[in-house]
Amino acid sequence: MFLVGLLSAPGLAQEVDTPLDLASIHRKQIAELYEFSSWPKGEPRAGLANDLALPGWTSVDLQAVDGLLTRRFKRTEPETEVVSFVVESHVAQSPRAAHQDLLGWLSSLQSPQKRPALRELGPTIGDVGYFSRSGAGPRALAWIAFVRGNVAVRILAFDARQEPDLNLRGIAREIDQALLATATLPRGIKLPLPVVRKLASERDEVVAGERVRLELEITDPHKGTPHLRWMLEGPGRGYVERGKDGELYLYTTAPGPMELKLEVTGSMGTTTRASVGLKVLED
């Protein structure tokens, strides 16, 4: 009883770390372990292409969530449905912000043991990077993570036990070369983002079960094809699909006000957002 009283006393409650505090403390400890403040900052880059091409590999299922792009790769020859590795990337606003991405990945590891620097595998890849070995074989790697300029990249073996000889370092090298081939940006210059010039629904009100055409105009700074991610908020429900006529439609399924949100990832990985509100009436 006395112990419970102590823990619940107003004067002592402030001394108990909240989960957020513990996460911040852990992140700070990881930053010190990896000497975060000394990481070199490279020249900012225009980004990393969404349709990243790697010789001998086919990319499938591109996903983009809050600026983090995920691509899965399988072998081109022989043709297979088996995924060999996953590439995650984030085009940050600055090299320091990209360093925070790398630090976040390192902080998320279950083991606090420091991972070896990427330079131990040979010629430098990225401005700063680390890797982890897999127990699947003497040369098998579980993942590689690095930063080049303002772009953070992580490559993860999908199943190192099935492919213990997967050349994860060679893949990382190819990606780094792709980054080095992109244009550098003067420090202090904002990244070119995709622009949503128009996002509107054909009608502000629609009956549940009906569809409404969406008007969308996007300018991609690199004149490529942007990736679209649609989200809905509110009691009103529905989903977005492209019709047989090639137009975008919102198909409504439940009544109530809703906010239709759009996350646009430009062809080089930069992200912007837009939204439109409408009301779905009861049938």
Summary of the structure (lengths in Angstrom):
residues: 283
radius of gyration: 23.0
end to end distance: 57.8
largest distance: 71.6
contacts: 847
relative contact order: 0.15
helix: 21%
strand: 39%
